[in-house]
Amino acid sequence: MILCVLGIAVGTGNIWRFPRIAAQNAGEDGAGAFLVAWLVFLFVWSVPLIIAEYALGRKGRMGVVGTFAKLAGEKFAWMGAFVGFVATAIMFYYSVVAGWCIYYLIKMTVAPLPLSAAASQGVWDGFQNGGFPVGFHALAMGLGAVVVWNGIRSIERANLVLIPALLLIVLVSLARTLTLDGASEGIAFLFTPDWSTLAQPRIWLEALTQNAWDTGAGWGLILTYGAYMQSRHGVVKNAIITGVGNNTVSLLAAIVIFGTVFAILGTQMSKGEVLEVMQTSGPAATGLTFIWMPQLFAKMPGGSIFAILFFLGLAFAAFSSLISMIELSTRILVDFGIARRQAILGVCIVGFTLGIPSAINLEFFANQDFVWGVALMISGAFIAFAVIRQGASRFRTENIDNQPDDWNAGPIWDALIRFVIPGLAAVLLGWWLYQAAVVYAPERWFDPFDPFSVMTCLTQWGIVLFLLIVLNRRVAKRTLRGT
């Protein structure tokens, strides 16, 4: 169980996304303030929601739509559908990232390591400018379909190998990074706080959404796996292990990336210039890990072997999370009355088709990552609402506390679910909307075609929410009839 859930949580969000988000939100003196906000949200947002998802899944024994219809009420099935859609929308471009990982694994296996930053950038640009991303996106989605086709036991067996191998490879990469001259400056920069950055709402917004991205909180993925959970599995212990273990991997990955970049560029550039390079490695720094990790391995004895192992681990990480996203969408369709194998085929065909724009255009990719990453805040608030509808205290005493060999969540969990999580979602979204319209981008916040505007989020969320609310009655009735 814990390996399956770590398979959800430990993925490219830790090794690819976290370092680039930390770099983007660093101040002149360092990224430590972002880390503080990120760690705060681990305990006030992610862990409480993971506890809620475990318990909701175990009680409802259905996917997210069925669970909301069954436990929160039929008229709120659209909320569960939105949670499921957000995770599915992330799956569309997440499969593209999984394809990148597979390509780099093959590249590191058959070609020599790039010996300079320019050569490494050339590998990345050459890959992105060809037709390869679409082909490897298709390969990743196809491999995911094969694993999910064989059922939950197949997912368990895959994660039994993937997750320990990934953790070992991250530790080996960390050990090598710590021996590089100049790496200590990058590590110090990562942990040095620039407290002035905390006055910016976007820092808090990014810290919360990244923590949700890291841990899988609010995606509905853990809720879906919770439907298969046995009563003997401890909800609170599993949630804390999931959250803390996952964030530890993120920090280790950030140490590797920051240490490597500063070691390679620190002798040629100032600290500010190095940070600028990290922030501009592709749109929204999407290429940060793929451009700089080969440089780390080029500087160590036996680097080719370590490069192969690292990108094998990264591919494992991407793949373990991708199969959980496919499983979530599949379970929703199965609850809807569709045969499982037909559901898998449908999910993967649609996932491949709707992921093509992200595969061929990095600006579109960055837009989707931004829009649906921020939407995880709304998903988290909806999951809290599902608990509130049943009475947080009663739900806790009946489904979470006083379980054998587990800890109690206690009344503090009630307060976090009832007040803190909905309040954070409302305040942060409202603060960000106001600042974006008045301070950050008053001339373009209303442009839905600007990849990082307020209006691009409101437009895409609004279309999805409108359709789900209109279809709510039909979806709820058919889902519950499938039981």
N, C-alpha and C positions, 0 to 999 in steps of 0.2 A: 504494500500500500504506500509506504513512505517513498519507495523508489519511483512508483508511478507518479506521485504528486511532485517529487523533486524533478521528474522528467518534464512535468508541466512548467515548473517554476525556473529551473536552471536551464537556460537556453541562450540564444544569441542576445536576448535582452540583457544578460549579464556581461557577455564577452564582447559583443558588437555594439549594443545600444548604450549601455551605462557609461563607458569611457567617453563616448562622443557627446552625450548629454552633459556630463560633468565638465568637459572642455568648453562646451558652448555656454555654460552658465558660470564659468569661472570669472572672478574679478581680476584686477591687475596684480593683486598679491597672491591669489591662489583660489582653489576650488573648495576650500574647507567649509565655507559657510553653506554652500549647496549641500555638502555631505551632512551637515547638522540638520538641515531641513528634511533631507531624505531619511535620516535615521529617526527623526521625530515621527514621520508619517508611517514608518514601519510599525510602531507600537500603537498609534492612535487611529490608523486607517487599515493597514494591510492585515495585521494579525487578527483584529476583531472580525474583519470581513471573511477571512479564511475560516475562522471558527464558525461563523454563520453559514458559510457555504457547505462545509462538511456536514453540519447538523441539518440544514435544509435538504441536502441531497439524500442523507440517510433516512430522513423522515418521509420525504416525498416519493423516493424511489422512481423518479422520472427525470427527464431533461429539464432545462430551465423553463421552457414554456409551460409544460405540464405541472412543474412544481409551483409556479406562480398561480396558475389556474386552480390548483388543488388546495394550496395553503393560504394564499393571499386573497383568493376569490376570482371567479371567472372574469369579472370586469377589469381585472388587472393583468390578464394574460399578456397584453401588449407590452407591459414592462419586461416580462421574461423574454418576450420575443426581441425586444430592443437589446437586452443583455446578450442574447444569442447572436444577434446581427452584428453587434460591435466586435465580438470575438471572431465571427466569420469574416467581417471586413478586414480585420487584421490578418487573418489567414491568407487572404488574397495576395497581399504583398509579402507576408512572412515566408510563403513558399518561394518567392523570388530570392530572398536572403538565403534560404536553405540551398537553392540552386547555386548561388555564389560560392557557398561553402564547398559544395561538391566540385565545382570547377577548380577552385584553388587547391583542393586536395589532389586532384588529377594533375594540375599544373606543377605543384611542388614535387610530385612523384616523377614526372617525365621530363622536366626542364630544370636547368641550373637555377639557383637562387639569384635574384637580381642583386647586383653588387653595389648599387647606388640608389639614392632616393629617387633620382630621375628615372632610372630603369624600373623601379618598383611602381612609380606613378604610371609609367608606360604600359606595364602589364595590366593595371587596373583600367586605364583608358582604352586600351586595345580590346579588352573583354567587353566593356560597356558599349563601345562603338560598333561592335559586330552583332550578329544575331544570336550569340551564345546565351545571353540571359533568358530568352524565351525557351530555348531548348532545355536548359538546365532547370528552369522553373517547371517545365512539364515532367522532367525526370523526378524531381523532388515530390511533386504531387502524386505521380504514379507509384513511387516507392511507399509513400504514406498510405495510399489506398490499399496496397498489398498487405501491410501490417494490420490496418484496421479491419480489413476483410476477414482476417483470421481470428478476430475477436479480442476481448480484453486480456485473455491469457497470453496472447501473442505480444500485446503491448507490455505486459509485465515482464516477459522474458527478454524483450528488447531492452527495456530500461535496466534490467539486472546487469547487462553488459555495458550499456551506453553511459550511465551516470558515473559509476566508479572509474571507468576509463577516462572520462572527461575531467574529473576532479584530479586524477593523477597527472594528467597532461598539464593542467593549469598550474599545479604545484611545481612541476619540472620547469615550466616557462618562468615562473616566479623566481626560482632558485638561480636561473641563468641571468635574469634581469638584474638581480641584486649584485652580481659581480661586474657589471658594466661600469666603466668610468663615466661619471656624470649622471648616472641613473638616480643617485640620491637627491639631486636637485629637482628632478621631475617628481619624485615621491614627496619631497618636502612641499613642492608647489601644490600637489594634490590635496595635502592635508592642512595647508596654511589658510586660515579663514580671511576673507575680505568682507567684513561685516556689513559694509555699505550696500552690498548686493542684495541683502535681505529686505531692503526697502522696495525692491522691484517685485511686483506681483507675479511676473512670469517665472521668477526663480522658484517660488512656492508652487506654482502650477506645474512646472516641469518636475520638481522634486516629488510631488504627490503622484503624478502620472507615471513617472519613472519607477517609483516604488511599486505601483500597481502592475506595471509592465514586468518588473523584476520578479515579483512574487506570484503573479497570476491572480491577485485579489480583485474581485469584481468582474472577472471575465465570465463566470459561470462554468469554467473548466473544472474547478475543484468541486463545485456542486454536482456536475455530471459524474465525476468519478466517485463522489460521495454516495451516489445512487447504488453503487456496487459495494459499498463499505459494510463490513460486518459490525455487529454491535460491540464486539470486544475491542475494536480499534478506538483509541482515545482521541477525542476531538481536539482538546486543548493542547495536549503534548504534540500531536501531529502538526497543528497549526504553528506552534512556536518553532518546532524543528524546521518546518518548511520555510518560514519567514527568515529566521536568523541564519540558517544554513545557506539559503539562497543569497542573502545580502552579503554574507562573507565571501561567496564566490565572486560577486560583483566587485567588491573592494579589491580582491586579489587581482582580478582582471584589469582594473583601473591602474593598480600599481605597476603591472606589467607594461601596459600601453604608455602611461605617462613616463615611467622610467626609461623605456626604450626610445621614445621620441626625443626626450631631453638628452639622452646619452649620444644619440646620433647627430642632433642638430645643435646641441648646447655649445659646442666649441666654435660654431660658425655664426650663431645668431644670439640676440638678446632674449631674455625670458619672454618679453612681449611678442617678439617675432615668432618664437617657437609656438606660443599659444595661438597666434594667428594662423600658422600652418595647420595646427590641429583642428581649428575651427573651420577651415576651408578645404578639407580633404574630401571633396565632393559636396553636392548640395546637402546642407544640414550635417556635414561631416560624415556622410554615409560610408565613405571609403576609409575611414580612419584605421580600423583594425586590419583591413585587407592590404593597405599600402604600407603600414609600418611594421607589422609582425614579421613579414619576410626579411626585413632589414635586421631585426633582432637575430634571427636564425643564421643570417649570412655572416654574422660576427662571432659565431661560436663553433668550436670543433664539433664535427658531426652535425652541423646545422641542418643539412638536408633531411636527416632522419627526424630531428626535432620538428622541423617545419611540416613534414608529413604527419607526424603524430598530433601536432597542434591543430591543423586543419581537419584531421580526422575527428578530433575531439569536438571542434566547432561544428562540423557536420553532424556529429552525434547529438550535440546540444540542440541544434536547429531541428533535427529530425524528431527528437523526442517530444518537443513542444508542438511541432506541426501535427503529429499523429493525434495529440490530445485535442487540437482544434477541429480536425476532421471528425473525431469521435463525438465532439459536442454537437456539431451540425447534423451528423448522422442520427444521433439519439433523438434530436428534436423531430426529425422526419419519421423515425420509427414510431415515436409517440403519436405522430399524426396519422399513423396507419399504413405507412409505406414499408414494404419489405426491406429488411436491412441491406441486402446486397444492392438492391435498386437505389436505396438512399445513398450508399457509399459512392456508387457510380455517378449519381446526380451531383452530389457535393463536390466530387473531384473534377468533373467536367466543368461545372459552373465556376469552381475555384480557379481552375486553370484559365478559363476564358476571361474572367474579370480581373485576373492578376496580370494579364498581358500588358495593359497600359503602364503598370508599375515596372514591368520588366524592360520596357523599351524607352522609358522616360524617367530619369531620376528626379526631375522636378515634381512629376505626378506622384512618384513614390514618396517623396518627402512630404507632400501635401497629405496623402493618405495616412502616413505615420503620425503626422501632427493631428489631423482631424479625429481619427479614431483612438489615438492615444489619450487625448483630452476627454473624449467621450467615456473613457473608463471611469471618470469621476461620476458621471451620471449613472452608469451601471452600478457602481458601488452604492450610491444613494438608493437605487431601486432595490438592491438586495437587502439593505438595512430596512427599507420600507416593508418588505415581505415579512421580516421578523417582527417589526412594530405592529403590523396588522394582527398578529397572533398574541401580542403582549410580550414584550421582551423578557420580563422577569419570569413569566410562566413558561415561555418557550425554553429559557435557560434551565430552569429547574427540572423540566420534563425531558429535555433532550441533550443537555450538555453536562450539567453538574452531577456529582455523586455517582460517577461511573467507576467501575473497578480499574485500578492501576492508571488512573488519569487525574489531572488536576482540575480544580473548579475554576470557572471563568469569573464567578463572583459578581456582585452588584456593579462593579466598575465597568464590566462589559455592557451591562444594560445602558449605562449612561453614555458610553461611547457610541453604541448603536442608535440610541434614541435621539441624542442631541449633537454629539461631536461630528459624526460622519455626515449627516444631512446638513449641519451647519457649515462644515468645511466646504462641501460641494457648492452650497449656495454662495458663501462669502467669496471663495476663491474665483468662481466663475463670474460673479458680479463685479468683483474688483478688477479682474482681468478685462472684462468687457468694457468697463468704464475707462480704464487706463489706455486700452488700445484705441478707443474712439476719441479720447480727449488729448492724450499725451504722446503715445508711441507712434501712431500712424493715423492722424486725423484725416489725412488726404486719401487714404486707401482702405480704411477699415470696412467700408461698405461694398468693396469690390469682391464678388464671390469667386472671381477667377484669379485673385491674388492667392498664392499657395498658403500663406500664413496669416490671412486676415480673419477678423471676427466673422465676417459674412460668409466665408467659405465653410466655416464650422456650422453656423446657424442654418445655412441653406441645406447642407447635406443631412444634418441631424433632423431638420424640419421635415424634409421629404420622407425620410424613413419613418419618423414618428407619426406623421399624418397617415401614411399607408397602413401602419400597424394598428393604429387606433380605429380606422375605418373597418379593418378586417378582424378586429378583436373578437367579436361574438362568434364568427364562423370558426376562427382558429381555436378558441377556447373549447367550443362544443366538440369539434372533431378530435382535438387532443385528448380530452377526457373520455370520449367515447372509445378511443383506442385502448383504454385501460380495461 
